[in-house]
């Protein structure tokens, strides 16, 4: 991992200077992270490798834990979610949690996927999350995820990434449908089927997957495979202001959280890095934010520290969560889609998100805490509300709150084309978020009653 760079304060700095300040190496590191993470499974395993390289010990839910003061640990669930934590040397005052997610909108390969018609072999797919379907046409695609195979020792889960241009979803020519530029309704079952080959390729899909995993097709007993867009992301713009690629929502926040976590100092709290799968489909899975994964881990940590129920509740009272999931920047071609006042811009810092219906969990207290974190980090912040009458999206925060109810701020980094196959964000904002999360994970929150808190930072 490259060293973190000191980010100067002030939201109005000249971008030509900022491009030098935020370093090409950091942008290339983020682009490589995106490249390594074509699926939620690959994201969790990429984070796993980074943690192992940083000296963290892997724990398993099915085995006893022996935690030590000063120890650094992580746990995976379902191969696509991961939670890491550190044990302070002194008795902790609470948990400081940052949550992001590993998954992105895409298409999932159905079971028995091959379909033959008119001389082609197509793959049967269904939508995963709220994807912008138009963005998937006429791009080289491939498949990544995991398979479960039969082995001599039992059932084994293995990662799959067919690292070559394998599929394409071609548009119908304009000559055959002159209405395409007039706003066309897309039928997932008809219009979004990718081509894998001509009819002579029948039966080849599972052969390709088996070859990638080093097994026979008949040994594959199940699969969770998803489409992804081929091609490396890029930094672009007159002064390198922008970064584009697949999965920026939410891997940009996940990357920044991870970097800030690894660079943070020991505090009185227990820092928790949580990266969940299935946010894009409501988090309702055993590895999602709306599951017992986080609370299971927190209880086991408390048990290892010999905390009884009363002491665990005291830890809870001194805890805080940052739900980090990217935010909407105002679009230059559609400014009317944004709120008339709260209009985040690219490269102006992390965005604090509010919603009266609590689709975002930020309130006055949690906003104040995150603003103070940004102030201490020397980075700017912005604020977002949906245009009135627009429901907008939701994130991890309010799902997790039903299981572990603590003050939570929903934040994110401003981007364009959210849920496109190829999204765009700002090069400066990644570094801003890293610095903010470095301060966050180096802090503890002291609850003194009546929502009076003290933020204590050990930097």
C-alpha positions as CSV (number, residue, x, y, z in Angstrom):
1,X,0.0,0.0,0.0
2,X,1.4,3.4,-0.8
3,X,1.9,6.0,1.9
4,X,-1.0,8.3,2.6
5,X,-0.5,11.9,1.5
6,X,-1.3,15.0,3.6
7,X,-4.3,16.6,2.1
8,X,-4.4,20.4,2.4
9,X,-7.5,22.0,3.8
10,X,-9.9,24.3,1.9
11,X,-12.5,23.3,-0.7
12,X,-11.6,25.9,-3.3
13,X,-8.0,25.0,-4.1
14,X,-6.9,25.1,-7.7
15,X,-7.3,21.7,-9.3
16,X,-4.1,21.9,-11.3
17,X,-2.2,22.1,-8.0
18,X,-4.5,19.6,-6.4
19,X,-3.7,17.0,-9.1
20,X,-0.1,17.1,-8.0
21,X,-0.9,17.0,-4.4
22,X,-3.2,14.0,-4.6
23,X,-0.5,12.0,-6.5
24,X,-0.9,9.8,-9.5
25,X,0.3,6.8,-7.4
26,X,-2.9,7.0,-5.2
27,X,-5.1,7.1,-8.3
28,X,-3.3,4.2,-9.9
29,X,-3.6,2.2,-6.6
30,X,-7.4,2.8,-6.7
31,X,-7.6,1.8,-10.3
32,X,-5.7,-1.4,-9.5
33,X,-8.1,-2.1,-6.6
34,X,-11.0,-1.7,-9.0
35,X,-9.3,-4.1,-11.5
36,X,-8.8,-6.7,-8.8
37,X,-12.4,-6.6,-7.7
38,X,-14.7,-7.7,-10.6
39,X,-17.2,-9.2,-8.1
40,X,-18.1,-8.9,-4.4
41,X,-16.2,-12.1,-3.8
42,X,-13.1,-10.7,-5.3
43,X,-13.5,-7.5,-3.3
44,X,-13.7,-9.3,0.0
45,X,-10.7,-11.4,-0.9
46,X,-8.7,-8.4,-2.1
47,X,-9.2,-6.8,1.2
48,X,-8.3,-10.1,2.9
49,X,-5.0,-10.1,1.2
50,X,-4.3,-6.5,2.1
51,X,-5.1,-7.3,5.8
52,X,-2.9,-10.4,5.8
53,X,0.0,-8.4,4.3
54,X,-0.5,-5.8,7.1
55,X,-0.2,-8.5,9.8
56,X,-3.8,-9.1,10.6
57,X,-4.9,-12.6,11.7
58,X,-7.8,-14.3,10.1
59,X,-10.4,-15.7,12.4
60,X,-13.3,-18.1,11.5
61,X,-16.8,-18.1,12.9
62,X,-16.8,-21.9,13.3
63,X,-13.8,-22.0,15.6
64,X,-13.0,-20.6,19.1
65,X,-11.3,-17.2,19.3
66,X,-8.3,-16.2,21.5
67,X,-8.0,-12.4,21.3
68,X,-5.1,-10.4,22.8
69,X,-4.5,-6.8,23.6
70,X,-2.9,-5.1,20.7
71,X,-4.2,-7.9,18.4
72,X,-5.4,-7.2,14.8
73,X,-8.0,-9.5,13.3
74,X,-10.6,-10.1,10.6
75,X,-13.4,-12.4,9.8
76,X,-15.1,-13.3,6.5
77,X,-18.7,-14.5,5.9
78,X,-20.0,-16.2,2.7
79,X,-16.7,-15.2,1.0
80,X,-18.1,-11.8,0.1
81,X,-18.3,-9.8,3.3
82,X,-15.5,-9.0,5.7
83,X,-15.1,-7.4,9.1
84,X,-11.8,-6.4,10.7
85,X,-11.1,-5.0,14.1
86,X,-8.2,-4.2,16.5
87,X,-8.0,-4.7,20.2
88,X,-6.6,-1.7,22.2
89,X,-4.2,-2.3,25.0
90,X,-6.5,-0.6,27.5
91,X,-10.2,-1.3,28.2
92,X,-12.1,0.1,25.3
93,X,-14.8,2.8,25.5
94,X,-16.8,1.8,22.5
95,X,-16.8,0.7,18.8
96,X,-15.9,3.1,16.0
97,X,-17.4,1.5,12.9
98,X,-17.1,2.3,9.2
99,X,-19.3,0.3,6.8
100,X,-19.2,0.1,3.0
101,X,-20.3,-2.6,0.5
102,X,-18.6,-5.0,-1.9
103,X,-21.4,-5.4,-4.5
104,X,-22.4,-3.3,-7.4
105,X,-25.4,-3.3,-9.8
106,X,-24.9,-5.9,-12.6
107,X,-26.5,-9.0,-14.1
108,X,-26.3,-12.4,-12.5
109,X,-25.9,-15.6,-14.6
110,X,-29.0,-17.8,-14.1
111,X,-28.7,-21.6,-13.5
112,X,-28.7,-23.6,-16.7
113,X,-27.8,-20.4,-18.5
114,X,-27.2,-21.3,-22.2
115,X,-29.9,-20.3,-24.7
116,X,-29.7,-21.1,-28.4
117,X,-31.4,-19.1,-31.1
118,X,-30.8,-17.9,-34.7
119,X,-27.3,-19.3,-34.8
120,X,-26.1,-17.8,-31.5
121,X,-25.5,-19.1,-28.0
122,X,-26.8,-16.5,-25.4
123,X,-26.6,-16.5,-21.7
124,X,-29.7,-16.2,-19.6
125,X,-29.3,-13.4,-17.0
126,X,-31.3,-11.4,-14.5
127,X,-30.7,-8.0,-13.1
128,X,-28.9,-7.5,-9.8
129,X,-29.6,-4.1,-8.2
130,X,-30.8,-0.9,-9.9
131,X,-28.4,-1.0,-12.9
132,X,-28.5,1.5,-15.8
133,X,-29.1,-1.1,-18.5
134,X,-28.2,1.1,-21.5
135,X,-24.6,1.4,-20.1
136,X,-24.1,-2.4,-20.7
137,X,-24.6,-2.5,-24.5
138,X,-21.7,-2.9,-27.0
139,X,-19.0,-3.3,-24.4
140,X,-16.6,-6.2,-24.0
141,X,-17.8,-8.2,-20.9
142,X,-16.8,-11.1,-18.9
143,X,-17.9,-13.2,-15.9
144,X,-16.6,-13.3,-12.3
145,X,-17.8,-14.6,-8.9
146,X,-17.5,-18.0,-7.3
147,X,-18.4,-21.6,-7.8
148,X,-18.9,-24.4,-5.3
149,X,-17.4,-27.7,-6.4
150,X,-17.3,-31.3,-5.2
151,X,-13.8,-32.3,-4.0
152,X,-12.5,-35.4,-2.3
153,X,-12.7,-33.5,1.0
154,X,-16.2,-32.1,0.6
155,X,-17.7,-29.0,-0.9
156,X,-15.3,-26.1,-1.7
157,X,-15.9,-22.5,-2.7
158,X,-13.6,-21.1,-5.4
159,X,-13.2,-17.7,-7.0
160,X,-13.7,-17.4,-10.7
161,X,-12.6,-14.5,-13.0
162,X,-12.6,-15.2,-16.7
163,X,-9.9,-12.6,-17.4
164,X,-10.6,-12.1,-21.1
165,X,-13.2,-10.5,-23.4
166,X,-15.9,-13.2,-23.4
167,X,-19.3,-11.7,-24.0
168,X,-21.1,-8.8,-25.7
169,X,-24.6,-7.4,-25.6
170,X,-25.1,-5.8,-29.1
171,X,-27.6,-3.1,-29.8
172,X,-30.1,-3.4,-32.7
173,X,-28.9,-1.2,-35.6
174,X,-30.6,2.2,-35.8
175,X,-31.7,1.3,-39.4
176,X,-33.9,-1.4,-37.9
177,X,-35.4,0.7,-35.1
178,X,-35.5,4.5,-35.7
179,X,-37.1,5.0,-32.2
180,X,-34.0,4.1,-30.2
181,X,-33.0,7.7,-29.5
182,X,-36.5,8.5,-28.4
183,X,-36.3,6.7,-25.1
184,X,-36.7,3.0,-25.5
185,X,-38.0,0.6,-22.8
186,X,-35.6,-2.2,-22.2
187,X,-36.8,-5.7,-21.5
188,X,-34.1,-7.6,-19.4
189,X,-35.3,-11.0,-20.6
190,X,-35.2,-10.1,-24.3
191,X,-32.8,-7.2,-24.8
192,X,-30.0,-7.9,-22.3
193,X,-28.9,-11.4,-23.2
194,X,-25.1,-11.5,-23.8
195,X,-23.7,-13.5,-26.7
196,X,-21.0,-16.0,-25.9
197,X,-20.6,-17.6,-29.3
198,X,-22.2,-19.1,-32.4
199,X,-24.3,-22.2,-32.2
200,X,-21.2,-24.4,-32.5
201,X,-20.2,-23.1,-29.0
202,X,-23.1,-24.9,-27.3
203,X,-22.1,-26.2,-23.9
204,X,-19.0,-24.1,-23.8
205,X,-20.0,-21.8,-20.9
206,X,-19.6,-24.2,-18.0
207,X,-16.5,-25.6,-19.8
208,X,-14.9,-22.2,-19.6
209,X,-15.8,-21.8,-15.9
210,X,-14.5,-25.3,-15.1
211,X,-11.2,-24.6,-16.9
212,X,-10.8,-21.4,-14.8
213,X,-11.3,-23.4,-11.6
214,X,-9.3,-26.4,-12.6
215,X,-12.2,-28.9,-12.3
216,X,-14.6,-30.8,-14.5
217,X,-17.9,-29.2,-15.4
218,X,-19.8,-32.0,-13.6
219,X,-18.0,-31.2,-10.4
220,X,-19.5,-27.7,-10.3
221,X,-22.6,-28.0,-8.0
222,X,-23.5,-24.3,-7.8
223,X,-22.4,-20.9,-8.9
224,X,-22.8,-17.2,-8.1
225,X,-21.5,-15.6,-11.3
226,X,-21.9,-12.0,-12.5
227,X,-21.2,-9.9,-15.5
228,X,-18.6,-7.2,-15.4
229,X,-17.3,-4.6,-17.9
230,X,-13.8,-5.3,-19.2
231,X,-11.1,-2.7,-19.5
232,X,-9.2,-0.8,-16.9
233,X,-10.5,2.4,-15.4
234,X,-8.8,5.7,-16.2
235,X,-7.9,9.2,-14.9
236,X,-9.0,11.9,-17.3
237,X,-9.8,15.6,-17.6
238,X,-7.9,18.8,-18.4
239,X,-5.9,18.5,-15.2
240,X,-6.7,14.9,-14.3
241,X,-9.7,15.9,-12.2
242,X,-11.8,12.8,-12.9
243,X,-11.5,9.0,-12.3
244,X,-13.8,6.6,-14.1
245,X,-14.3,2.8,-13.9
246,X,-16.6,0.1,-12.9
247,X,-17.8,-0.4,-9.3
248,X,-16.8,3.1,-8.0
249,X,-20.1,2.8,-6.0
250,X,-19.0,1.6,-3.5
251,X,-15.4,0.5,-3.9
252,X,-14.1,4.1,-3.8
253,X,-15.5,4.4,-0.3
254,X,-14.4,0.8,0.6
255,X,-10.9,1.6,-0.6
256,X,-10.7,4.9,1.3
257,X,-12.1,3.3,4.5
258,X,-9.5,0.5,4.2
259,X,-6.6,3.0,3.7
260,X,-7.7,5.2,6.6
261,X,-8.2,2.1,8.9
262,X,-4.7,0.8,8.2
263,X,-3.1,4.2,8.7
264,X,-4.9,5.1,12.0
265,X,-3.5,5.2,15.5
266,X,-4.7,3.3,18.5
267,X,-7.4,5.0,20.4
268,X,-9.6,4.2,23.4
269,X,-12.2,2.6,21.1
270,X,-12.2,-0.6,19.0
271,X,-12.0,0.3,15.3
272,X,-14.2,-1.8,13.1
273,X,-13.9,-2.0,9.3
274,X,-17.0,-3.6,7.9
275,X,-17.6,-4.3,4.2
276,X,-20.9,-6.0,3.4
277,X,-22.3,-7.8,0.4
278,X,-25.8,-7.4,-1.1
279,X,-26.4,-3.7,-0.3
280,X,-27.7,-3.2,-3.8
281,X,-30.5,-5.7,-3.3
282,X,-31.6,-4.6,0.3
283,X,-28.9,-6.2,2.5
284,X,-31.2,-9.1,3.4
285,X,-28.8,-12.0,3.3
286,X,-26.7,-13.7,6.0
287,X,-23.7,-11.6,4.9
288,X,-25.6,-8.3,4.4
289,X,-25.8,-5.3,6.7
290,X,-29.4,-6.3,7.6
291,X,-28.1,-9.6,9.1
292,X,-26.5,-10.6,12.4
293,X,-22.9,-10.5,11.0
294,X,-21.8,-7.3,12.7
295,X,-23.6,-7.9,16.0
296,X,-22.3,-11.5,16.1
297,X,-18.7,-10.2,15.7
298,X,-19.1,-7.4,18.3
299,X,-20.6,-9.8,20.8
300,X,-17.7,-12.3,20.3
301,X,-15.2,-9.4,20.7
302,X,-16.9,-8.4,23.9
303,X,-17.0,-12.0,25.2
304,X,-13.2,-12.3,24.6
305,X,-12.7,-9.1,26.6
306,X,-14.8,-10.6,29.5
307,X,-17.5,-8.1,29.1
308,X,-20.9,-9.0,30.6
309,X,-24.2,-7.8,29.2
310,X,-24.0,-4.5,31.1
311,X,-20.5,-3.8,30.0
312,X,-21.5,-4.5,26.4
313,X,-24.3,-2.0,26.6
314,X,-21.8,0.6,27.9
315,X,-19.6,-0.1,24.9
316,X,-22.6,0.3,22.7
317,X,-23.4,3.7,24.3
318,X,-20.0,4.9,23.3
319,X,-20.1,3.8,19.7
320,X,-20.5,5.4,16.4
321,X,-20.9,4.4,12.7
322,X,-20.0,6.0,9.4
323,X,-22.1,4.4,6.7
324,X,-19.9,5.2,3.7
325,X,-21.6,4.8,0.3
326,X,-21.1,7.1,-2.7
327,X,-23.3,10.2,-3.2
328,X,-24.7,12.1,-6.2
329,X,-22.8,15.1,-7.6
330,X,-24.9,17.7,-9.4
331,X,-25.0,16.7,-13.0
332,X,-24.0,19.5,-15.5
333,X,-26.7,18.5,-18.0
334,X,-29.5,17.8,-15.5
335,X,-29.1,20.4,-12.7
336,X,-32.9,20.3,-12.2
337,X,-32.6,16.8,-10.8
338,X,-30.7,18.0,-7.8
339,X,-31.9,19.9,-4.7
340,X,-31.9,23.6,-5.3
341,X,-29.5,24.3,-2.4
342,X,-27.6,21.1,-1.4
343,X,-25.7,20.3,-4.5
344,X,-22.5,18.4,-4.0
345,X,-19.6,18.9,-6.5
346,X,-16.8,16.7,-7.7
347,X,-13.5,17.2,-5.7
348,X,-15.0,19.3,-2.9
349,X,-14.9,16.6,-0.2
350,X,-17.0,13.9,1.4
351,X,-20.8,14.3,1.3
352,X,-23.0,14.1,4.4
353,X,-26.4,12.7,3.4
354,X,-29.8,13.5,5.0
355,X,-33.3,12.2,4.5
356,X,-36.4,13.1,6.5
357,X,-37.8,9.5,6.0
358,X,-34.6,8.1,7.5
359,X,-33.5,6.3,4.3
360,X,-30.2,8.0,5.4
361,X,-29.6,7.9,9.1
362,X,-27.8,11.2,9.6
363,X,-29.3,13.5,12.2
364,X,-28.0,16.7,13.8
365,X,-25.7,14.8,16.3
366,X,-24.1,12.3,13.8
367,X,-23.6,15.1,11.2
368,X,-21.9,17.2,13.9
369,X,-19.6,14.3,14.8
370,X,-18.6,13.7,11.2
371,X,-18.1,17.4,10.5
372,X,-15.7,17.5,13.5
373,X,-13.8,14.5,12.1
374,X,-13.4,16.4,8.8
375,X,-12.3,19.5,10.6
376,X,-9.6,17.6,12.5
377,X,-8.5,15.9,9.3
378,X,-8.3,19.2,7.5
379,X,-10.6,18.3,4.7
380,X,-13.8,20.0,3.4
381,X,-17.2,18.4,3.5
382,X,-20.5,18.8,1.6
383,X,-24.1,18.1,2.3
384,X,-26.8,16.3,0.2
385,X,-30.6,16.1,0.3
386,X,-32.8,14.6,-2.4
387,X,-34.9,17.0,-4.4
388,X,-38.3,17.1,-2.6
389,X,-40.6,14.5,-4.2
390,X,-37.7,12.3,-5.2
391,X,-37.4,9.1,-3.1
392,X,-33.7,8.6,-3.9
393,X,-31.7,5.6,-2.8
394,X,-30.7,4.2,0.6
395,X,-27.6,2.7,2.1
396,X,-26.2,0.4,4.7
397,X,-26.9,2.7,7.7
398,X,-30.6,2.2,8.3
399,X,-30.3,-1.5,7.7
400,X,-27.5,-2.0,10.2
401,X,-29.3,0.3,12.7
402,X,-32.1,-2.3,13.2
403,X,-29.5,-4.7,14.7
404,X,-27.0,-2.4,16.4
405,X,-28.6,1.0,17.2
406,X,-25.9,3.7,17.6
407,X,-25.5,7.2,16.2
408,X,-24.8,6.9,12.5
409,X,-23.8,9.3,9.7
410,X,-24.5,8.4,6.1
411,X,-21.7,9.8,4.0
412,X,-20.2,9.2,0.6
413,X,-18.0,10.6,-2.2
414,X,-19.7,12.6,-5.0
415,X,-19.9,10.9,-8.4
416,X,-21.7,11.0,-11.7
417,X,-23.5,8.1,-13.5
418,X,-24.2,6.1,-10.3
419,X,-25.2,2.5,-11.2
420,X,-23.8,2.8,-14.7
421,X,-21.4,0.0,-15.8
422,X,-18.7,2.7,-15.9
423,X,-19.0,5.5,-13.3
424,X,-17.2,8.8,-12.7
425,X,-15.9,10.5,-9.6
426,X,-13.2,12.9,-8.5
427,X,-9.5,12.2,-8.0
428,X,-9.2,14.6,-5.0
429,X,-12.1,13.1,-3.1
430,X,-10.5,9.7,-2.5
431,X,-7.6,11.3,-0.7
432,X,-10.0,13.6,1.3
433,X,-12.0,10.5,2.5
434,X,-8.8,8.6,3.4
435,X,-7.7,11.4,5.7
436,X,-11.1,11.8,7.3
437,X,-11.3,8.0,8.0
438,X,-7.8,8.0,9.4
439,X,-8.9,10.5,12.0
440,X,-12.2,8.7,12.5
441,X,-10.5,5.4,13.3
442,X,-8.0,7.1,15.5
443,X,-10.8,8.6,17.7
444,X,-13.2,7.5,20.4
445,X,-16.5,9.0,21.4
446,X,-17.4,9.7,25.0
447,X,-21.1,9.7,25.8
448,X,-21.8,12.1,28.7
449,X,-25.6,11.9,28.6
450,X,-28.4,13.9,26.9
451,X,-26.6,13.5,23.6
452,X,-23.6,15.4,24.9
453,X,-20.5,13.8,23.4
454,X,-16.8,14.4,23.4
455,X,-14.7,13.3,20.4
456,X,-11.2,12.3,21.5
457,X,-8.6,11.8,18.7
458,X,-5.2,10.2,19.3
459,X,-3.2,11.8,16.4
